[in-house]
Every structure is written in C-alpha cells, then in structure tokens.
C-alpha cells in the first residue's frame, strides 16, 4: 500500500496536495488532470501533454500505406 500524506482543502474548495505527491505525479502548474471518484476516493490522473506523448516510444507502428488502406476501409464501412 502507498504512503498516506496529508494535504488540505482551501477556502474556495481548491485541493492542495503536498509537494511530494505533486512530484510523484509530475504535476506542474497548469497541468490538466482527470478527476473521478471510485469507492468514495478521489482519483487524480495527469493528462500528458503533446510533448510528453511525442517523447514516448510508440505503442504501435504503421506505414503510410497501411494507414491509407485502413482509412479507405473505414470510409467504405461508413458509407454502407
């Protein structure tokens, strides 16, 4: 189980997680996050920036020709 640390809620309802949590999640000023509640717990997930995504290894590789064929097939399916 992960370590539990204390944060606070501001007077306007803002959440203030401690620095150690922000660093673990890579939260910098103006980072967008997804928030959802599961089993009564708030889950915070950073949304990666385009720069972050571009610096990662690709999950899938595809040639331009494969992409064109795939797009043509999708277009045919939509037209049916």
C-alpha positions in Angstrom: 0.0 0.0 0.0 1.2 3.5 -0.7 2.2 6.1 1.9 -0.5 8.3 3.2 0.2 12.0 3.4 -1.9 15.0 4.5 -3.0 17.8 2.1 -5.6 20.5 2.6 -8.7 22.0 1.0 -8.7 25.8 0.6 -11.4 28.2 1.4 -12.8 28.1 -2.1 -12.6 24.2 -2.3 -9.2 24.1 -4.0 -7.2 21.0 -3.3 -3.6 21.4 -2.2 -1.7 18.1 -2.4 1.8 18.3 -0.8 4.9 18.8 -2.9 5.9 15.1 -2.6 2.6 14.0 -4.2 2.8 16.6 -7.0 6.3 15.5 -7.8 5.4 11.8 -7.8 2.5 12.5 -10.3 4.6 15.0 -12.3 2.1 17.8 -11.6 3.4 21.2 -12.6 1.5 24.5 -12.6 -1.3 24.4 -15.2 -1.1 20.6 -15.7 -4.5 19.3 -16.7 -5.8 16.3 -14.7 -8.7 13.8 -14.9 -10.6 13.6 -11.7 -13.0 10.8 -10.8 -14.4 9.1 -7.7 -14.1 5.4 -7.1 -15.3 3.7 -3.9 -15.5 7.0 -2.2 -12.0 8.0 -3.1 -10.8 10.8 -5.3 -8.6 9.6 -8.2 -6.3 12.2 -9.8 -4.6 11.3 -13.1 -2.4 13.8 -15.0 -3.3 14.2 -18.7 0.0 14.1 -20.6 1.0 17.0 -22.8 1.6 16.5 -26.5 5.3 16.9 -25.8 5.2 14.1 -23.3 3.4 11.9 -25.7 5.8 12.6 -28.6 8.8 11.8 -26.4 7.5 8.3 -25.6 8.3 5.1 -27.6 5.4 4.4 -30.0 3.0 1.7 -28.9 2.1 0.8 -32.5 4.0 1.5 -35.7 2.2 1.7 -39.0 3.3 2.7 -42.5 1.7 5.4 -44.5 0.4 2.8 -46.9 -1.1 0.7 -44.1 -2.8 3.9 -42.8 -4.3 4.7 -46.2 -5.7 1.2 -46.6 -7.1 1.3 -43.1 -8.7 4.8 -43.7 -10.2 3.6 -47.0 -11.7 0.5 -45.3 -13.2 2.7 -42.6 -14.7 5.1 -45.2 -16.3 2.1 -47.1 -17.8 0.8 -43.8 -19.3 4.3 -43.0 -20.8 4.6 -46.5 -22.6 1.2 -46.2 
